[in-house]
Amino acid sequence: MQNNIFFFFFHTKIQNDISSAAQVISNQITKLNKLSKKFDMMDTHFRKQIVQNIKVGNNIRAKALASE
């Protein structure tokens, strides 16, 4: 009987630990997705600026942006 009680509490603790770990991972994935979107927007913005600078003949500025 005592072994069953120990097993129950041990099993419950493991379930809680796994649930907590899954929540942490989910939160980290959410943060990474937000950062990924932010960097994608920045990359798109830089690409547009580079193209605009090339179109107007400002190759020095385009090269500077491309190297950032």
Buried (B, 14 or more C-beta within 10 A) or exposed (E): EEEEEEEEEEEEEEEEEEEEEEEEEEEEEEEEEEEEEEEEEEEEEEEEBBEEBBEEEBEEBBEEBBEE
